[in-house]
Structures are given as C-alpha cells and as structure tokens.
Amino acid sequence: MDLKTLPRPGVAASGGQLGSAEAVLVRHYRRLVCLAYVTLPADRGRHARVVAAHAVVQRALPVVGGRTAGEDGYPAARVRVLRGALRRRRWAAAGFPRVWGVRLFTPPDDADAELDARLAELPPPARAGFALQALDGLGRAEAAEVLAWAGVETPAESARAGAELLRSLGGPHWSDLPPGYDACTVHLQPGDLLRRRRLAALASVLALVVAASVLPVLLSPQAGSGSSAAAPPASPAPSTAAAPERRADDLWRRTAKLDLAVWPARGDLLDDTALIGRATAAWRQAAAPAAAPQLLYAGRLDGAAVVLLTDGRSLARYTDAPAAGPALVLSPAGDSDVTAGAAVVLHRDDRGARYLLAPWIAAAATRRLDRPDEAERPLPFPGGVTDPVPGTAAQGCPGPVLQLRSDPVVAEQHAFLLADLGGLTPAHLTYTPPPDGSTQARPPREAVSAQALRRWAAGACAVPEAGPEVRQLNLWEFADQKLPQNAGELAWACLRADHWDGSGSAAAAVLPPNGGRAERLAHADGRACSRYEQDTVAQYRWRAPNGTPYLLVAASRRVSRLIVTTPSRKLDQPAPPTRTLALENPGTGPTAVEAVTASGTRLHPVN
C-alpha cells in the first residue's frame, strides 16, 4: 500500500462552516492535543511539547470558508492536527499559546518510562500511527489511510510500526495511557528563577543608565529652578525558602528508630544549591510539604539530575533530564521502618530501576521470584546507589525483587525481600506459615526461607493488587489439605496488600501441588486476613485425575464448625483437625459455605 493507491478519506462535507469546525475542535480538543503530543518528536523537553501540542491543535482551524462540518468533522480536524504535528520545522517556535515565567509538564509517573523509551525509538510518522491506533482505536489499515492524507510518505510502514508497539504494550486504549501523555492535564513550576532574576536586574540597571543619561537633559533646571531628579531606591530581593535539612551520617547508628528520617544526604550534587532549590520549590508548588523537607539525595544518574526529599509523610523525587525536562513524583512514606524505608527508586529507564538503599543495608542482591530454587545474584551499590535492576513483571504481579541484608549493628542476619510495584518505594514481602497446632497465631515473617520462597513463587500473581500505593504484601498459608486419590497436597492462602494509608485488600487463593501457579478465588477490600481479622474460610471446585468433581473447603485454625450447602445436601459438622473438607460430586448448582469460630463468630468466604 502506498500513497497513490489509498482512497481519499472523507475529510470534508458539503455545507460546513468555520463555526462548525471550531465546535468539532472544541468538542474533541483533549483527544486532539494528546494525539499531537504523542506524535511530536521526542528530542525536546515536555514543556516545549505541551505548548507545541496546544499550538498545533489551535492552528488546525481551516481558513475562512473551509468546509469541515457534518459527520466527517472530526476526521478532517484529525488530519489537520497530524499535518501540523509532522511539520517539524515550525512546531518548536509555535506562535501561540505563549507561556511566560513558568514551565509546563504533564503529570509525571513511573509508568511513563517504558512508553517514553519505546516512542523515542520511533520517527514522528510511526508515533502518529501508534497514536491513531491507541487513542482513536483505528485498525492498522485505517490508520495508514489517515497517515496518507496527513502527508506521510510511508503510511503503511508507519502504521505497522505503531501497531507493533501497541501490541507489545498489551494494546492500551485512551484510558490506559500513562498520565504523562495527557497534555491537557499539566503541572506548573517556575522556570530558571536565578536566570530570570539576573535578567531582570540587568534590565533594571540598563533602565537606570538610560534614565541617568536622558533625564538630566529632559529635567535640566530652567532659569530660576533648583529641582533635580533622584533615582528610586532598589527593591529588596525576594526571600528564599530555607534549605532542606540534612541528617548526620551516623545518626542511624545512634537511634532506636530506623526510618527515612535518619537517612544521611548522599550524592555528588549535594553542593548544587540551585538544583536543590528548584526541587524544593517544585514540591512546594505541587503540594506543600507537611514539615521542613529533609534532603536524602542529590546526584546525577545516567545524565539526569535527581533530588530526593522527604517530610516524614511523603517522598518527593525531582528529576531534571536534558531531553524530558523537570518532573516531580510524590509518594506516601509516612510509616517507613527498617524494611519499608530500606530502598527508594531513584531512576528508571529501559535498563531497569536504580535504587538508593538505606545506610543500614550491608548487602544487596536480586532474586527471581518465579525461580525459588535459584540463588540470588549480588547487586553492587556504591555510595548507596544500586546498579540498574532489570526485569519487569506480568500485569498484576510483583516485579523484580531485591533481597537485602541489614548491618549487624541493626539486627543480626536480618534478610528481607522488597518487590518493585512501579512506585518510588518497593513493597515488603512477608510470609505467614500454616498453623502448627498451638493456640497462638503465627506472625508474619521475612519471606526468605525455602518454604516461603516456594509459596511466593506459586502465589505472586494471585496478590489482590500490585500498585505503587502498596506498602506490604503478605502471603498467609492458613491451611494445607491432602487431596483425594493421592493427588498431592493443596495449600490454601490468603494474600493481603496493605497500603501506606492503612487501607488494603485481600484475596483467597489455592496453591496446587508440585509448585503450580496459584488460582485466585475471590477478592475484597477491607481488613480481611489482617491481624484485625485473623479468621477466614474458602471454597474451591476441583476435579480429580479420574474426572470426579469435588467441592473443597478450608478454614483457619480458630474455626470450630463448618456448614456446607450444595444442590444435593447440607452438611453441618464440627471442623476436623485439619479444618478442611472434600465433598465428592457436589452438583453443578450454587453452593454456600459458612464457618463458625469457637467464640461464635460466623464467617463467609471472601468475595
């Protein structure tokens, strides 16, 4: 397919007026701006691309007398926007809109990193092909047709490249794109304040010099007059915010509470007061810190200047990269401790994530969560900053895992796991083993034992959620059940995700024999399977190797009675010592399961 053989798309309709074209542009403004933003070349900062995207769309009105009304109004506007975005020679010098004194940037998000890197590899026509298919849901042939009438010389090839990127990302639609690609939702921050202040001062000096040379002529005393001109007093310089606080390098060795508040400031740009000032100002403009900011890091990583700050409740990471411009990411961190405050993501790119580790970390390694029998791999961290940690996780699963070991000053032989969930702080992975027959609940423990690693290998993708807001993930193995017909042992688990703000969710799952992947049974928000709700019950339909169906039921250690209703019967009996049941041929209709604890509390499966 080439430009000459493509049919002309319906870009005009009879009877249209300029007012109709404007109505189309206004109605679809946000989508068109996003289309332009994705299409524009990636070799300029976000401020320039945001302004250029709005300028391209605002210039997309036809000349007076143009005809774009009717059902073809949006396709016509879309073609004009693409033509404007692909005319690279003019977009950087857009005549309007004008923005003075501030820089604009789209909401920063770690999810942008992969898409940024992948789009940067594509020429603008292929970026346009991706945008048409991702934003407007066009097929590959339809996208090629639009590209042809936007002036692209190789529309079929550009549409193919866009389709390949879309497919590799899982086929996102408009609502799935990272927020960093919505050019109608922007953050503001001041530009180079020091440079602007110097220019203003220079302008004032020049004005005074001109006035000094002109005013004596204009205001020279006339006969009998004794008047003269005096220069006005200089305006006082604006006050600057206090510099962020810094902690002593050895404070963590002298305190009984280990968290982000005792981190020393690290990095090779600690003396760059201008950079740190811009980072602090960006945070104050985005959301005022709850307390005086504390500096954790200021340094250069992979060509970008990075500043990390905390106020005791939140983390703020400010990044200023030559190509992308400044970006600020905020993350909750109000309950950090020796594990949840042990690592922070400083930078992400296509090589992986680089972490700043707590000063009490003596050794670091990476681990494949899906390969529990494989040894961990040592991870260098000179100056507290790790080498890139490669790898990504499947959707909804914890990502690359760090295995960290605390300094003996903190705790002897204390190793723990942290899983990347896409935010600034990785989630702490813990494991609660099955009951051992005692009357006391077994508390969560570090997920570094052979049993814990095997359970997490099976259950990782059954977690109730895996997002940046999650502080800790726990896998509680509340029961084990020997399957009928000697088919092995089934593990019953309740996986819990706790957020930084105290909220959370839980999911029930079964972990099949022989290390197979877990099957998630149900999910619920709230405090199920937490220390405040330590009782649970679950059901699962299972088919034996010979084809016989079973209804399997399992409950936690304090359950004393099980009540099961199937289409063919109702069972109400004391719970066996294993707290498990296997009902043969339960029927195909709905079933109901209820458990009663020794104290009389009635439980139903998580749903």
HELIX and SHEET records of a PDB file:
HELIX    1   1 LEU A    3  THR A    5  5                                   3    
HELIX    2   2 LEU A   18  ARG A   27  1                                  10    
HELIX    3   3 TYR A   29  THR A   39  1                                  11    
HELIX    4   4 ARG A   46  GLN A   58  1                                  13    
HELIX    5   5 GLY A   73  LEU A   86  1                                  14    
HELIX    6   6 ARG A   88  TRP A   91  1                                   4    
HELIX    7   7 ASP A  112  ALA A  120  1                                   9    
HELIX    8   8 PRO A  124  LEU A  135  1                                  12    
HELIX    9   9 ARG A  140  TRP A  149  1                                  10    
HELIX   10  10 PRO A  155  SER A  168  1                                  14    
HELIX   11  11 TRP A  174  ASP A  176  5                                   3    
HELIX   12  12 PRO A  179  TYR A  181  5                                   3    
HELIX   13  13 LEU A  193  LEU A  218  1                                  26    
HELIX   14  14 LEU A  251  ARG A  254  1                                   4    
HELIX   15  15 LEU A  260  VAL A  262  5                                   3    
HELIX   16  16 THR A  273  ALA A  286  1                                  14    
HELIX   17  17 PRO A  382  GLY A  384  5                                   3    
HELIX   18  18 ALA A  450  GLY A  459  1                                  10    
HELIX   19  19 ALA A  460  ALA A  462  5                                   3    
HELIX   20  20 PRO A  484  ASN A  486  5                                   3    
HELIX   21  21 PRO A  513  GLY A  515  5                                   3    
SHEET    1   A 2 VAL A 102  PHE A 105  0                                        
SHEET    2   A 2 HIS A 187  PRO A 190 -1                                        
SHEET    1   B 4 GLN A 294  LEU A 301  0                                        
SHEET    2   B 4 ALA A 304  THR A 310 -1                                        
SHEET    3   B 4 SER A 314  ALA A 321 -1                                        
SHEET    4   B 4 GLY A 325  PRO A 332 -1                                        
SHEET    1   C 2 ALA A 343  ASP A 349  0                                        
SHEET    2   C 2 GLY A 352  LEU A 357 -1                                        
SHEET    1   D 6 ARG A 377  PRO A 378  0                                        
SHEET    2   D 6 ILE A 361  ARG A 367 -1                                        
SHEET    3   D 6 VAL A 401  SER A 406 -1                                        
SHEET    4   D 6 ALA A 415  ALA A 419 -1                                        
SHEET    5   D 6 ALA A 427  THR A 432 -1                                        
SHEET    6   D 6 ARG A 445  GLU A 446 -1                                        
SHEET    1   E 9 ARG A 377  PRO A 378  0                                        
SHEET    2   E 9 ILE A 361  ARG A 367 -1                                        
SHEET    3   E 9 VAL A 401  SER A 406 -1                                        
SHEET    4   E 9 ALA A 415  ALA A 419 -1                                        
SHEET    5   E 9 ALA A 427  THR A 432 -1                                        
SHEET    6   E 9 VAL A 470  LYS A 482  1                                        
SHEET    7   E 9 GLU A 489  HIS A 499 -1                                        
SHEET    8   E 9 GLY A 504  LEU A 511 -1                                        
SHEET    9   E 9 GLU A 519  ASP A 525 -1                                        
SHEET    1   F 3 VAL A 537  ARG A 543  0                                        
SHEET    2   F 3 PRO A 549  ALA A 555 -1                                        
SHEET    3   F 3 THR A 580  GLU A 584 -1                                        
SHEET    1   G 4 LYS A 570  PRO A 574  0                                        
SHEET    2   G 4 VAL A 559  THR A 565 -1                                        
SHEET    3   G 4 ALA A 592  THR A 597 -1                                        
SHEET    4   G 4 ARG A 602  LEU A 603 -1                                        
END                                                                             
